[in-house]
């Protein structure tokens, strides 16, 4: 009691400041005082900022690195049906065979619960010559959105005896990372994409039947399903902070959302995952062009205020006219700054230097300045301008509008094939009324594109299968006796020479003979080849690759003609250059038709399906180098 009382008296007599100091010191000595929280370490490395010119300081290209920008490789085993008696699964490895039987059972083959599959017993289908187990490989593009479509390759497994995938149709197949791992196909679990659809094989070989070289026969074991893959979920691009910081990641997220939030859906474009990574989705307005979008994002500045945008735009305009200016970066910075940059860009659109005028017009057009479209059109009209095709690309990448499409329609009349094809592709993508489109039996799209230029037949090898007839109406020139597929198919003109007869005598897959008549219009004949027919009449129903092969042979023999300057001229077949997986389909002798800028492959080469990472899927040709 006494000691307690003494402490109370001592406490009341000492100043509170002194008492606090004594108690704090005592607690510190005894180890009971509060400790500073340990610094949380980031799981990301801390790096120096990317080197950039002074006028690009505090841009995302200085502060971040773009990640997840490589294709994601996925694969799986699937079942191709409707073959022409060329399937043979007897050599399949046991693990692959067992996996496929389990998959077929799981999907309802042979089950009474699915009437359409009830009579399709898995074991019997594996023995059927019209079916084949195939390996399916795909490369999911960076920034792909859920349900976005992409091309996939199909190939016969090395130990299978299937000789050809011509006319094949792939049933729905799950694609996983290492999904086609032969020793254990069931090991992969997560489904990243699914694939299905008609198999596109080398059309040259598709119509030449048995009269093929050994290399030609090998090529028929490979194919592509154009737009056959469908992404299962969003695959965002990732911006990784070079100096991890929660506050910086949130600022980057806010800046991107401020510039790119989708007005139609209200969805956020960016999402900070932690202190080191911001996920970025490609807005629908960019139509899958992740490369363009990724470049614009990384050329954003952290400061999004109007005052900063005006000051920075003026600075960039001064830099743009200096010798050796980094015009591509400057143009992308302007685009990121938005409308505030227009007063400083517009005077440069008429600059005498072609690279400066293009860089300025390109940025202004993507910002939304309609006068810039006219400048790009002027560049596109000049055959000697080094950025002519780049200007057409820019016009095609702009959001569809009557003004843009009107400019593109003028290019359909150009004398240059590449210019006309690029204009058509962009108009078709914009669904312009100048392109009359019809889906032919869900096999391909037939486009009729009126123009005053020479007649062209254009066929795609990637994306949506499309055949375009560009120019005045194209027709078959009579007399004609055309044969294909070991003479199982014929086109023969009658005595009157105003109509032709199409005759197919069937094949090993029990397809019945078909005999139909058609006018000389190539549009009508292409539709008939694809399966169009009046009600009650028999149908042909050739695959897209078969039709392209026939058009190639007809074009080579000068049997396809159209009017140009009042005279009949031969119509050229222009086939889209292959890229990525499509190149493998053409590793054997190329389509026997005129193609823009292509070289003929080694006819004995074995297909190599490794993607080359090419970004542009248009026809080839010399382009002006983009501004650096």
C-alpha positions in Angstrom: 0.0 0.0 0.0 2.7 2.4 0.9 4.7 1.8 -2.3 1.6 2.4 -4.3 0.8 5.6 -2.5 4.4 6.8 -3.0 4.3 6.2 -6.8 1.0 8.2 -6.9 2.6 11.1 -5.1 5.7 10.8 -7.4 3.5 10.8 -10.5 1.6 13.9 -9.5 4.8 15.9 -8.7 6.6 15.2 -12.0 5.8 17.2 -15.1 3.8 15.0 -17.6 6.4 15.6 -20.4 9.2 14.3 -18.2 7.1 11.3 -17.1 6.2 10.4 -20.7 9.9 10.4 -21.6 10.8 8.2 -18.7 8.0 5.7 -19.5 8.9 5.6 -23.3 12.5 5.0 -22.5 11.7 2.2 -20.1 9.4 0.5 -22.7 12.0 0.8 -25.3 14.6 -0.8 -23.1 12.3 -3.6 -22.2 11.4 -4.2 -25.9 7.6 -3.6 -25.4 7.4 -0.4 -27.5 5.6 -0.1 -30.9 7.7 -1.3 -33.9 7.7 0.2 -37.4 5.9 -2.2 -39.7 8.2 -4.2 -42.0 8.4 -2.9 -45.6 6.4 -5.1 -47.9 8.6 -6.4 -50.7 7.1 -6.5 -54.3 7.3 -9.7 -56.2 8.3 -7.7 -59.3 11.8 -6.4 -60.0 12.6 -2.7 -59.7 14.2 -1.5 -62.9 15.3 1.8 -64.3 12.9 3.7 -66.5 13.0 3.0 -70.2 15.2 5.5 -72.1 13.0 8.0 -74.1 13.5 11.5 -75.5 12.9 14.3 -73.0 9.6 15.2 -74.7 8.2 11.7 -73.9 9.0 11.8 -70.2 6.3 10.5 -67.9 4.7 8.5 -70.8 3.7 4.9 -70.2 6.4 3.8 -72.7 9.0 5.1 -70.2 7.3 3.7 -67.1 6.0 0.3 -68.2 6.7 -2.8 -70.3 4.1 -4.5 -72.5 3.6 -8.1 -71.5 1.4 -11.0 -72.6 2.0 -9.8 -76.1 2.9 -13.2 -77.7 0.4 -15.7 -79.1 -0.8 -18.4 -76.7 -0.1 -21.8 -78.2 -3.0 -24.2 -77.6 -3.8 -27.6 -79.1 -6.0 -30.7 -78.9 -7.1 -33.8 -80.7 -10.4 -33.8 -82.7 -12.4 -35.7 -85.2 -12.7 -34.7 -88.9 -15.6 -36.2 -90.9 -16.9 -36.1 -94.5 -13.6 -37.2 -96.0 -13.5 -38.7 -99.5 -12.6 -42.2 -98.2 -9.1 -41.1 -97.3 -9.4 -41.6 -93.5 -7.4 -44.4 -91.8 -7.0 -44.3 -88.0 -5.4 -47.8 -87.7 -2.0 -46.4 -86.9 -3.0 -44.1 -84.0 -1.1 -44.4 -80.7 -3.1 -46.2 -78.1 -3.3 -43.2 -75.8 -4.7 -41.0 -78.5 -7.2 -43.6 -79.6 -8.5 -44.1 -76.0 -8.7 -40.4 -75.4 -10.8 -39.8 -78.6 -13.2 -42.7 -77.7 -13.7 -41.2 -74.2 -14.3 -37.7 -75.8 -16.8 -39.0 -78.3 -18.7 -40.9 -75.6 -18.7 -37.8 -73.3 -20.1 -35.7 -76.2 -23.0 -38.2 -76.7 -21.9 -40.4 -79.6 -23.9 -43.6 -79.5 -26.2 -42.2 -76.8 -30.0 -42.4 -76.9 -30.1 -39.0 -75.2 -28.8 -37.4 -78.4 -30.8 -38.7 -81.3 -28.5 -37.1 -83.9 -25.6 -39.1 -82.5 -27.4 -42.3 -81.5 -26.2 -44.3 -84.5 -22.7 -43.0 -84.4 -20.8 -45.5 -82.2 -17.3 -44.3 -81.3 -15.5 -47.5 -82.3 -17.3 -47.7 -85.6 -16.5 -44.1 -86.5 -12.9 -44.8 -85.7 -12.9 -47.5 -88.4 -14.9 -45.4 -91.0 -12.8 -44.2 -94.0 -14.7 -40.9 -94.0 -13.4 -39.9 -90.6 -10.0 -39.2 -89.2 -8.5 -38.2 -85.9 -6.6 -35.0 -86.3 -4.3 -32.8 -84.3 -5.6 -29.2 -84.0 -3.2 -26.3 -83.2 -4.0 -22.7 -82.6 -2.3 -19.4 -81.6 -4.7 -17.2 -79.6 -3.8 -13.6 -80.4 -2.6 -11.2 -77.7 -5.4 -9.1 -76.4 -8.1 -11.5 -77.7 -11.6 -11.0 -76.3 -14.0 -13.7 -75.4 -15.6 -15.3 -78.5 -13.1 -13.7 -80.8 -12.3 -16.0 -83.7 -8.9 -17.0 -85.1 -7.5 -19.4 -87.7 -6.4 -22.9 -86.5 -4.3 -25.5 -88.3 -5.3 -29.2 -88.6 -2.9 -32.0 -89.3 -2.8 -35.7 -89.5 -0.9 -37.2 -86.5 2.4 -38.6 -87.6 1.5 -42.3 -87.0 -1.9 -42.1 -88.7 -2.4 -43.4 -92.2 -5.0 -40.8 -93.2 -3.9 -39.6 -96.7 -6.0 -36.5 -97.2 -8.2 -34.0 -95.2 -9.8 -32.6 -98.4 -13.5 -31.9 -97.9 -13.1 -32.5 -94.1 -15.3 -31.0 -91.4 -13.9 -30.8 -87.9 -16.3 -31.5 -85.0 -16.0 -29.1 -82.0 -12.6 -29.6 -80.3 -11.3 -28.3 -77.0 -7.9 -26.5 -77.2 -5.7 -26.5 -74.2 -2.0 -25.7 -73.4 -0.3 -29.0 -74.4 -3.7 -30.5 -75.2 -2.1 -32.6 -78.0 0.5 -34.1 -75.7 0.6 -37.6 -77.3 1.8 -39.7 -74.2 -1.1 -38.3 -72.1 -3.7 -36.2 -73.9 -5.9 -36.0 -70.7 -3.2 -34.2 -68.7 -4.3 -30.7 -69.7 -7.4 -29.4 -68.0 -8.1 -25.8 -68.7 -9.9 -25.1 -72.0 -8.7 -21.8 -73.6 -10.5 -22.0 -76.9 -12.6 -24.3 -79.0 -12.4 -25.1 -82.7 -14.7 -26.5 -85.4 -15.5 -26.0 -89.1 -14.5 -27.0 -92.7 -10.9 -27.8 -93.4 -9.2 -25.6 -96.1 -6.5 -27.6 -97.8 -4.2 -26.5 -100.7 -6.7 -25.8 -103.4 -4.3 -26.6 -106.2 -4.1 -30.2 -104.9 -7.8 -30.4 -104.0 -8.8 -30.4 -107.7 -5.9 -32.5 -109.1 -7.0 -35.8 -107.5 -4.5 -38.7 -107.8 -2.2 -36.9 -110.4 -0.1 -35.4 -107.6 3.6 -35.5 -106.8 4.7 -37.1 -103.5 5.1 -33.6 -102.0 1.6 -32.7 -103.2 0.1 -35.8 -101.5 1.9 -34.9 -98.3 0.4 -31.4 -98.3 -3.2 -32.9 -98.2 -2.5 -34.1 -94.6 -2.5 -30.5 -93.5 -5.1 -27.8 -93.5 -6.4 -24.7 -92.0 -9.9 -23.9 -90.5 -10.3 -20.2 -91.3 -11.8 -18.4 -88.4 -12.4 -21.8 -86.8 -11.1 -21.1 -83.3 -13.2 -19.3 -80.7 -11.5 -17.8 -77.6 -13.1 -19.1 -74.3 -12.3 -15.9 -72.2 -10.7 -12.5 -72.4 -6.9 -12.5 -72.7 -5.8 -9.0 -71.6 -2.6 -7.3 -72.5 -0.5 -6.5 -69.4 1.5 -3.4 -68.5 4.2 -4.2 -66.0 5.5 -1.3 -63.9 9.3 -0.9 -64.2 9.2 0.5 -60.6 6.4 -1.3 -58.8 4.0 0.9 -56.9 0.4 0.6 -55.9 -0.2 4.3 -56.5 1.5 4.3 -59.9 -0.5 1.2 -61.0 -3.7 3.0 -60.0 -2.7 6.1 -61.8 -2.0 4.1 -65.0 -5.4 2.4 -64.6 -7.2 5.6 -64.2 -5.4 7.3 -67.2 -6.2 4.4 -69.5 -9.8 4.3 -68.4 -10.1 8.0 -68.8 -8.9 7.8 -72.5 -10.5 4.5 -73.6 -13.5 3.5 -71.5 -16.0 1.9 -73.9 -19.0 4.3 -74.1 -21.3 1.6 -75.5 -20.9 -0.9 -72.7 -19.4 1.2 -69.9 -16.8 -1.5 -69.3 -13.5 -0.6 -67.8 -10.6 -1.0 -70.1 -7.8 -1.2 -67.5 -7.6 -3.0 -64.1 -4.7 -2.7 -61.7 -4.1 -6.2 -60.4 -1.4 -5.3 -57.8 1.6 -3.0 -57.4 3.3 -4.3 -60.6 0.7 -5.1 -63.3 -2.3 -3.5 -65.0 -4.5 -5.7 -67.2 -5.7 -3.9 -70.3 -8.5 -5.1 -72.6 -8.6 -4.1 -76.2 -11.8 -2.0 -76.8 -14.2 -3.3 -79.4 -13.7 -0.1 -81.5 -10.2 -1.4 -82.4 -11.7 -4.5 -84.0 -9.1 -6.8 -82.6 -6.1 -4.6 -83.7 -4.2 -5.1 -80.5 -0.9 -3.9 -82.0 -2.3 -0.5 -82.8 -4.1 -0.2 -79.4 -1.1 -1.4 -77.5 1.1 1.3 -79.1 -1.4 4.1 -78.4 -1.7 3.0 -74.7 2.0 3.0 -74.2 2.3 6.5 -75.7 -0.1 7.9 -73.2 1.2 10.5 -70.7 0.2 10.2 -67.1 -1.0 13.7 -67.0 -4.4 13.8 -68.8 -5.3 17.5 -68.2 -6.3 19.7 -71.1 -3.5 22.2 -70.2 -0.8 19.5 -70.4 -2.2 18.1 -73.6 -2.1 21.5 -75.3 1.5 22.2 -74.1 2.7 18.8 -75.0 1.1 18.8 -78.4 2.9 22.1 -79.2 6.2 20.6 -78.1 5.7 17.5 -80.2 4.8 19.6 -83.3 8.2 21.4 -82.9 10.0 18.0 -82.7 8.2 16.5 -85.7 9.8 18.9 -88.2 13.3 18.3 -87.0 15.6 16.0 -89.1 15.5 12.4 -88.0 12.4 13.0 -85.9 10.8 9.8 -84.3 7.6 10.4 -86.3 5.8 7.2 -85.5 6.2 7.8 -81.8 5.2 11.4 -82.1 2.1 10.5 -84.1 1.0 7.9 -81.5 1.6 10.5 -78.7 -0.7 12.9 -80.5 -3.3 10.2 -80.9 -3.2 9.5 -77.2 -3.5 13.2 -76.3 -6.7 13.4 -78.2 -8.7 16.5 -79.5 -6.5 19.0 -77.7 -3.7 18.1 -80.1 -5.6 19.0 -83.3 -4.8 22.7 -83.5 -1.1 21.8 -83.5 -1.4 18.8 -85.9 -3.5 20.3 -88.6 -0.9 22.8 -90.0 1.5 19.8 -90.4 -0.9 17.8 -92.6 0.2 19.9 -95.6 3.9 19.9 -94.7 6.1 19.3 -97.8 7.9 16.4 -96.3 5.7 13.3 -97.0 6.6 11.5 -93.8 5.6 14.5 -91.7 2.3 15.1 -93.5 1.4 11.4 -93.2 2.2 11.2 -89.5 0.1 14.3 -88.8 -2.8 13.2 -91.0 -2.8 9.7 -89.5 -3.0 11.0 -85.9 -5.6 13.6 -86.7 -7.8 11.0 -88.5 -7.7 8.6 -85.5 -8.5 11.5 -83.2 -11.6 12.2 -85.3 -10.7 15.1 -87.6 -12.7 14.6 -90.8 -10.4 16.9 -92.9 -7.6 14.4 -92.2 -9.4 11.7 -94.1 -9.2 13.8 -97.2 -5.5 14.3 -96.7 -5.0 10.5 -96.4 -7.1 10.0 -99.5 -4.9 12.4 -101.4 -1.9 10.4 -100.3 -3.6 7.2 -101.4 -4.3 8.5 -104.9 -0.7 9.3 -105.6 1.0 6.2 -107.0 4.5 7.5 -106.2 3.8 8.5 -102.6 5.9 6.4 -100.2 3.1 6.0 -97.7 0.3 5.2 -100.2 -0.7 1.8 -98.8 -0.1 3.0 -95.3 -2.7 5.7 -95.9 -5.2 3.1 -97.2 -4.5 1.0 -94.1 -5.2 4.0 -91.9 -8.5 4.8 -93.7 -9.6 1.1 -93.4 -8.7 1.1 -89.7 -10.9 4.1 -88.9 -14.4 3.6 -87.6 -16.8 3.0 -90.5 -18.6 6.1 -91.7 -20.2 7.2 -95.0 -17.4 9.7 -95.6 -14.6 7.1 -95.1 -16.4 4.5 -97.2 -17.0 7.1 -100.0 -13.2 7.7 -100.2 -12.4 4.0 -100.2 -14.9 3.4 -103.0 -13.0 5.7 -105.3 -9.9 3.5 -104.9 -11.8 0.5 -106.4 -11.3 2.1 -109.8 -7.5 2.3 -109.5 -5.3 0.6 -112.1 -3.2 -1.0 -109.3 -4.3 -4.4 -108.1 -3.0 -4.0 -104.5 -4.8 -0.7 -104.0 -8.1 -2.1 -105.3 -7.8 -5.2 -103.1 -7.0 -3.2 -100.0 -9.9 -0.8 -100.7 -12.3 -3.8 -101.1 -11.1 -5.5 -97.9 -11.8 -2.4 -95.9 -15.2 -1.8 -97.5 -16.2 -5.4 -96.9 -15.1 -5.1 -93.2 -17.1 -1.9 -92.9 -20.1 -3.7 -94.6 -20.4 -0.9 -97.1 -23.4 -1.0 -99.5 -21.1 -1.0 -102.5 -20.2 -4.7 -101.7 -23.0 -7.0 -102.5 -22.5 -10.0 -100.2 -24.2 -13.4 -100.0 -23.4 -16.3 -97.8 -23.2 -19.5 -99.9 -24.5 -22.5 -97.9 -22.4 -21.5 -94.8 -19.3 -22.4 -96.8 -18.0 -19.0 -97.8 -19.1 -15.4 -98.6 -19.5 -14.3 -102.2 -18.9 -10.6 -102.8 -19.8 -8.8 -106.0 -18.0 -5.4 -106.1 -18.8 -3.1 -109.2 -15.9 -1.0 -110.4 -14.6 0.4 -113.6 -11.1 -1.1 -113.2 -9.9 -4.4 -114.7 -11.7 -7.6 -113.6 -10.2 -9.2 -110.5 -11.1 -12.3 -108.5 -9.9 -12.1 -104.9 -9.9 -15.0 -102.4 -9.0 -14.9 -98.7 -6.8 -17.4 -97.0 -7.3 -16.1 -93.5 -10.3 -15.0 -91.5 -13.7 -15.3 -93.1 -13.6 -17.3 -96.3 -14.6 -14.8 -99.0 -14.5 -14.8 -102.8 -14.8 -11.3 -104.4 -15.6 -10.5 -108.0 -14.3 -7.0 -108.5 -15.0 -5.0 -111.7 -17.5 -5.4 -114.5 -19.4 -8.7 -114.4 -17.1 -11.6 -114.9 -18.2 -14.6 -117.0 -17.0 -17.9 -118.4 -15.7 -17.7 -122.0 -17.1 -20.3 -124.4 -16.5 -22.8 -125.8 -15.2 -24.6 -122.8 -14.5 -28.2 -121.7 -13.0 -28.0 -118.2 -12.2 -31.1 -116.0 -11.0 -31.5 -112.4 -10.7 -34.1 -109.7 -9.5 -36.9 -111.9 -12.3 -36.0 -114.4 -15.0 -36.5 -111.9 -16.1 -32.9 -112.4 -16.7 -31.1 -115.7 -17.8 -27.8 -117.0 -19.0 -28.0 -120.6 -20.6 -25.4 -122.9 -23.5 -26.3 -125.2 -23.9 -25.5 -128.9 -25.7 -22.2 -128.2 -22.7 -21.2 -126.0 -25.0 -19.1 -123.7 -25.1 -21.7 -120.9 -22.9 -24.3 -119.4 -23.4 -27.7 -117.8 -21.8 -28.6 -114.5 -21.5 -32.4 -114.0 -20.1 -34.3 -111.0 -20.1 -38.1 -111.2 -19.7 -38.7 -107.4 -16.8 -40.1 -105.4 -15.8 -42.7 -102.9 -17.7 -41.1 -100.1 -21.0 -42.1 -101.8 -21.9 -38.7 -103.1 -24.4 -39.1 -105.9 -23.9 -37.8 -109.4 -25.1 -34.2 -110.0 -25.9 -32.5 -113.3 -27.0 -28.9 -113.4 -27.1 -26.0 -115.8 -26.0 -22.5 -115.3 -25.6 -19.2 -117.1 -22.2 -17.9 -118.0 -22.1 -15.4 -115.0 -19.2 -16.4 -112.7 -21.2 -15.2 -109.7 -23.9 -17.8 -110.6 -21.4 -20.5 -111.2 -19.5 -19.9 -108.0 -22.7 -20.0 -106.1 -23.7 -23.3 -107.8 -20.3 -24.8 -107.0 -20.8 -23.9 -103.3 -24.2 -25.6 -103.2 -26.7 -23.0 -104.2 -29.6 -24.4 -106.3 -33.3 -23.7 -107.1 -35.7 -25.5 -104.8 -36.0 -29.2 -105.8 -32.8 -29.4 -107.8 -29.7 -31.3 -106.9 -26.8 -29.4 -105.3 -23.0 -29.7 -105.7 -21.7 -28.3 -102.4 -17.9 -28.2 -103.0 -15.7 -26.9 -100.2 -14.1 -23.5 -100.3 -10.7 -24.9 -101.2 -12.2 -26.9 -104.0 -13.9 -23.8 -105.4 -10.7 -21.7 -105.2 -8.8 -24.5 -106.9 -11.2 -24.6 -109.8 -11.1 -20.8 -110.1 -7.3 -21.0 -110.2 -7.3 -23.5 -113.0 -10.0 -21.6 -115.0 -8.1 -18.3 -114.6 -4.8 -19.9 -115.7 -6.5 -21.2 -118.9 -7.9 -17.7 -119.6 -11.5 -18.9 -119.4 -12.6 -16.1 -117.0 -13.2 -12.7 -118.7 -14.7 -9.3 -118.0 -15.1 -6.0 -119.7 -12.5 -3.2 -119.3 -12.5 -0.1 -121.5 -15.0 -1.7 -123.8 -12.9 -4.8 -124.4 -13.0 -8.4 -123.0 -9.9 -9.0 -120.9 -8.9 -12.0 -118.8 -9.8 -11.9 -115.1 -6.9 -12.4 -112.8 -7.2 -14.5 -109.6 -5.5 -12.7 -106.7 -5.2 -14.9 -103.6 -4.4 -13.4 -100.2 -0.9 -14.0 -99.1 -0.7 -16.7 -96.4 0.7 -15.9 -93.0 1.4 -17.9 -89.9 -0.2 -21.3 -90.0 -1.6 -20.7 -93.5 1.8 -20.8 -95.1 2.1 -24.5 -94.4 -0.9 -25.3 -96.5 1.0 -23.9 -99.5 4.3 -25.6 -98.9 3.7 -27.8 -101.9 3.1 -26.4 -105.4 1.2 -23.1 -105.2 -2.2 -22.5 -106.6 -1.8 -22.3 -110.3 -3.0 -18.8 -110.6 -1.6 -15.3 -110.6 -1.0 -14.1 -107.1 0.2 -10.7 -106.0 3.9 -10.7 -105.0 4.2 -14.4 -104.2 7.0 -16.8 -104.8 6.5 -20.4 -105.6 7.3 -22.8 -102.9 9.4 -26.0 -103.2 7.0 -28.6 -104.4 8.6 -31.3 -102.3 8.8 -29.2 -99.1 7.2 -30.7 -96.0 4.9 -28.2 -94.4 6.2 -26.2 -91.4 3.4 -24.9 -89.2 5.5 -22.7 -87.0 3.9 -19.2 -87.0 6.0 -16.4 -88.3 4.3 -13.7 -86.2 3.3 -11.6 -89.2 0.7 -9.1 -88.4 -0.7 -8.1 -91.8 -2.8 -10.6 -93.6 -3.3 -8.6 -96.8 -1.8 -9.2 -100.2 1.8 -8.6 -100.5 3.5 -5.7 -102.2 6.1 -2.9 -101.7 5.0 -0.5 -99.0 6.5 2.8 -98.0 8.4 2.4 -94.7 6.4 3.7 -91.7 7.8 6.8 -90.0 10.4 6.0 -87.5 
